[in-house]
Amino acid sequence: MNRRLAFRSLMGFVSGSPLFSQQIQQTPIPDDVMGPINVHEFEEMAKRKLHKLAYDFIAGGVEDELTLRANRHAYEHWYPVPRILTDVSNVDTSTTLFGVEVPSPILVAPTGGKNLVVPNAETIVAKACANSKALFCTGSGAERAVEEAGGVNWWSNTIGQPGKEQAASYARRIEDRGAKAITVTVDNQYQSNRDRNNRNRFDYGYMGTGVPTAGENVRPRNPAKAAMWLPHTPGLTWNYVGWLRGACRIPVILKGVLHPEDAELAVQNGASGIIVSNHGGRQLDGVIATIDALPDVVDAVKGRVPVLMDGGIRRGSDILKALSLGAQAVLVGRAPLWGLGSYGQAGVERVLWMLGAELKLSMALAGKHSVASIDRKIIKRIG
Ligand SMILES: Cc1cc2nc3c(=O)[nH]c(=O)nc-3n(C[C@H](O)[C@H](O)[C@H](O)COP(=O)(O)O)c2cc1C
């Protein structure tokens, strides 16, 4: 047996094994040639360790996954044009977001279904963010996780509440619990049609409980049928932004903006910030890649509120491109989950560290010593 195979069997790479999540949490990250050296390798490792239902749920996009692929490929037609002789002996990746200073402009995006990876996953990721001093964006109802983790700067994420009173009580509760901002996901009007989940007969109930282990029955059902026309927040309108703004003092940030006219409306309706996002290619298939949507949104906003972005980020150089096009910070969704699926909390911390280190080096090689000094003059679209 060669070294790599021996390593794999040692780690128990048996998809669906009842023990696999425990192994994820207990395995130290090898620092020798067998440890993952980038986010892509973390994904490969997580894929080997995770149940297929879980891997597909996380990795997958919607329908033909056009946007999922576009989110990655679009980085290929944006080219940095570096500056030289600028003294980059010291490079500072720190930045301030809505009054909170962070060591790097890399936030952890809200992702439902983390328990498909390991039990108690929201708390584990919150702890990793606390250790990495990264801002953690978490779903409504996951406040216990941030309390258990302690010392983490966090933003709450919601898909909205049906009425003004419910919105106000949510906002007050979140503010009282110490959230630094609220993000509102605005591209989740209906459950989307995800072929991988449909093919796997994925049951959304697993998102809370985790995937079934070997020997447990997978409930046979047809989610393709169930997912069609399953409403989440179809009645959400601009009024909602006003309700939240009226009910709390913390910033209200809209996540899922792609159209520049919506960016203008967001500012007019009092949004404190905008996240250019297409939900990681998981809502309407075929929509524009986020790195391509970003410049028009930044132009529409004209510096009135911060613009952030997410989608397809797997490298520090991707982040440099986003910052060059006007993003103040980025969010990463799948990348930390691949760390989580590989080595639990230590894996999340390693992924965040890797992306930060890659960003710092990319900035240095682009001739930029600080986040504020990065601008559109160092990027060009070709093709
Ligand atoms: C497994 C998974 C679950 C997600 N759940 C949510 C969610 O509950 N709310 C939300 O606004 N976005 C959700 N997203 C989208 C992310 O917040 C983020 O926009 C996206 O993952 C960014 O793309 P990336 O994964 O390529 O980094 C989810 C993404 C994934 C991969």
Ligand as a Chemical Component Dictionary entry (heavy atoms), coordinates in Angstrom:
data_LIG
# 
_chem_comp.id                   LIG 
_chem_comp.type                 NON-POLYMER 
_chem_comp.pdbx_formal_charge   0 
_chem_comp.three_letter_code    LIG 
# 
loop_
_chem_comp_atom.comp_id 
_chem_comp_atom.atom_id 
_chem_comp_atom.alt_atom_id 
_chem_comp_atom.type_symbol 
_chem_comp_atom.charge 
_chem_comp_atom.model_Cartn_x 
_chem_comp_atom.model_Cartn_y 
_chem_comp_atom.model_Cartn_z 
_chem_comp_atom.pdbx_ordinal 
LIG C1  C1  C 0 -24.375 24.682 1.756  1  
LIG C2  C2  C 0 -24.773 26.108 1.540  2  
LIG C3  C3  C 0 -25.820 26.646 2.263  3  
LIG C4  C4  C 0 -26.173 27.996 2.100  4  
LIG N1  N1  N 0 -27.170 28.521 2.869  5  
LIG C5  C5  C 0 -27.454 29.851 2.759  6  
LIG C6  C6  C 0 -28.428 30.444 3.601  7  
LIG O1  O1  O 0 -29.026 29.793 4.456  8  
LIG N2  N2  N 0 -28.675 31.774 3.449  9  
LIG C7  C7  C 0 -28.003 32.526 2.512  10 
LIG O2  O2  O 0 -28.239 33.718 2.379  11 
LIG N3  N3  N 0 -27.082 31.971 1.702  12 
LIG C8  C8  C 0 -26.782 30.671 1.816  13 
LIG N4  N4  N 0 -25.826 30.124 1.008  14 
LIG C9  C9  C 0 -25.093 30.997 0.068  15 
LIG C10 C10 C 0 -23.850 31.582 0.761  16 
LIG O3  O3  O 0 -24.187 32.472 1.802  17 
LIG C11 C11 C 0 -22.964 32.331 -0.235 18 
LIG O4  O4  O 0 -23.734 33.319 -0.875 19 
LIG C12 C12 C 0 -22.340 31.414 -1.291 20 
LIG O5  O5  O 0 -22.030 30.171 -0.718 21 
LIG C13 C13 C 0 -21.079 32.059 -1.853 22 
LIG O6  O6  O 0 -20.519 31.263 -2.844 23 
LIG P1  P1  P 0 -19.289 30.245 -2.578 24 
LIG O7  O7  O 0 -19.881 29.057 -1.886 25 
LIG O8  O8  O 0 -18.811 29.936 -3.948 26 
LIG O9  O9  O 0 -18.289 30.965 -1.704 27 
LIG C14 C14 C 0 -25.478 28.789 1.158  28 
LIG C15 C15 C 0 -24.432 28.226 0.416  29 
LIG C16 C16 C 0 -24.078 26.909 0.607  30 
LIG C17 C17 C 0 -22.914 26.350 -0.176 31 
# 
loop_
_chem_comp_bond.comp_id 
_chem_comp_bond.atom_id_1 
_chem_comp_bond.atom_id_2 
_chem_comp_bond.value_order 
_chem_comp_bond.pdbx_ordinal 
LIG C1  C2  SING 1  
LIG C2  C3  SING 2  
LIG C2  C16 DOUB 3  
LIG C3  C4  DOUB 4  
LIG C4  N1  SING 5  
LIG C4  C14 SING 6  
LIG N1  C5  DOUB 7  
LIG C5  C6  SING 8  
LIG C5  C8  SING 9  
LIG C6  O1  DOUB 10 
LIG C6  N2  SING 11 
LIG N2  C7  SING 12 
LIG C7  O2  DOUB 13 
LIG C7  N3  SING 14 
LIG N3  C8  DOUB 15 
LIG C8  N4  SING 16 
LIG N4  C9  SING 17 
LIG N4  C14 SING 18 
LIG C9  C10 SING 19 
LIG C10 O3  SING 20 
LIG C10 C11 SING 21 
LIG C11 O4  SING 22 
LIG C11 C12 SING 23 
LIG C12 O5  SING 24 
LIG C12 C13 SING 25 
LIG C13 O6  SING 26 
LIG O6  P1  SING 27 
LIG P1  O7  DOUB 28 
LIG P1  O8  SING 29 
LIG P1  O9  SING 30 
LIG C14 C15 DOUB 31 
LIG C15 C16 SING 32 
LIG C16 C17 SING 33 
# 
